[in-house]
Amino acid sequence: MPLGLIALAAGGFGIGLTEFVILGLLPEVASDFNVSIPVAGYLVSVYALSVAFGGIFVTAVAAGRNPKNTLALLMVLFITGNLISALSPDYTVMLIGRIVAALCHGAFFGVGAVLAANLVEPHRKAAAVSIMFARLTTANVLGVPFGTFLGQNFGWRSTFWAITGIGIIALIGMLAFIRTQPANQPANLRLELSAFTNVQVWLSILVTVFGFGAMFGAFTYITPMLTQVAGFPETAVPWMLVLFGVGLFAGNIFSGQAADRNLDKSLLVLLCALAVILFSFTVALETQWTAASALFLLGVFGFAAVPGMQVRVLHFAQEAPTLASGVNISAFNVGNALGAHLGGITITAGMGYASPTWVGGCLAITAIIFMVSSIQRLKSRGARHGNLKNRLRRARPSQGNAPLNRAPPWSSRLEADQPVVPGWSASWNQGRLKPDLVLRS
């Protein structure tokens, strides 16, 4: 494995850790700054909103620039943000540190994925990208429990000092072991924006927002749920987070296989299962054994839909995947912020630490509604396409049964929420215009 790829993976691990480790440290941070746990929860939601902003605008600024230098600057931003958090004298400064660290998140993975693929032979590109993104899972399975243990025993600031150290190591590795790459060609912005004329792209993004927000509405406040409601000692929280991480790992394995077989059906089943788990979580918190079981299942189903959500957006934005992918990454973090914020509101209103699970359940139901709406819309459009194709074939008997659309059968052109446009369409691979008859639902 190239040393440069290891450096990129270390950066991805640090970024994943700084996003999620705060969930296990909310009580300690709230106590230190003399704020309530819901107010401390804004350290989660504000970070997520900053990732959403950076995922679009910072990535756009980074487009066309030298990838090695860009990643180095992003890692400097990450180190600075975590250093501010470690040294923060009050809550406001801590919030600023979280914002600074979050701005690099989306752009780092966007630029880093391209660079990682260029560091290896062509037949190993997918594996190289997966190694980089796998560190997000590693951060949840191992990093967050260890960071929580570190913060509980040596103060929450020690965790952010450790993350700062990881960032420095990653920066040194990137500067030393990544060879200079030519600047990327800037994307065709008009072509990228064309993806957002498709209603299916927006419906898929809304599924992402509410589906991921459902899980985070509960998980943001998992520490007080476990300690104040289920009765676990604080020392047990890191081990409970390990259990959650194991569930996450298991969910990622089976969900990818299920999505390959039937993407829409698997997403719908996963969202329904998540809603059931969240609505039953309050009852599960009555005993420690059931609470642990529910937490494991939350890990399995809470993150299992994530790959499918991303693939669905890319499926309907095949002509312009770059910006659509970045926007969907931002959508995950908008959902993160939404769930954390609404969960904090219910706690502040005196509904108890378990109330965010009901918020999560309602958000999951909302995601299911959008998912069903999207599927029904596809079925309706598909029926109309079939009737229209038959009419066109009867009107053009000289062409027999020749296909009316030269795009591949898996093309989102037949599923895109657009009118029939005879005459011209964009070429699949180079964006050139050519005569064609494109049927778009």
WOHUVEN-V947707 format. One record per run of one state. SS is the DSSP state (alpha for helix, beta for strand, coil for the rest). FROM is the first residue (numbers start at 1). LEN is the number of residues. If there is no record, write none. Layout:
{{SS | FROM | LEN} {SS | FROM | LEN}}
This chain:
{{coil | 1 | 2} {alpha | 3 | 22} {coil | 25 | 1} {alpha | 26 | 8} {coil | 34 | 3} {alpha | 37 | 4} {coil | 41 | 1} {alpha | 42 | 21} {coil | 63 | 4} {alpha | 67 | 21} {coil | 88 | 3} {alpha | 91 | 12} {coil | 103 | 2} {alpha | 105 | 14} {coil | 119 | 3} {alpha | 122 | 33} {coil | 155 | 1} {alpha | 156 | 22} {coil | 178 | 11} {alpha | 189 | 9} {coil | 198 | 1} {alpha | 199 | 21} {coil | 220 | 2} {alpha | 222 | 8} {coil | 230 | 4} {alpha | 234 | 28} {coil | 262 | 1} {alpha | 263 | 22} {coil | 285 | 3} {alpha | 288 | 17} {coil | 305 | 1} {alpha | 306 | 11} {coil | 317 | 1} {alpha | 318 | 31} {coil | 349 | 7} {alpha | 356 | 40} {coil | 396 | 1} {alpha | 397 | 3} {coil | 400 | 12} {alpha | 412 | 3} {coil | 415 | 6} {beta | 421 | 6} {coil | 427 | 6} {beta | 433 | 6} {coil | 439 | 3}}
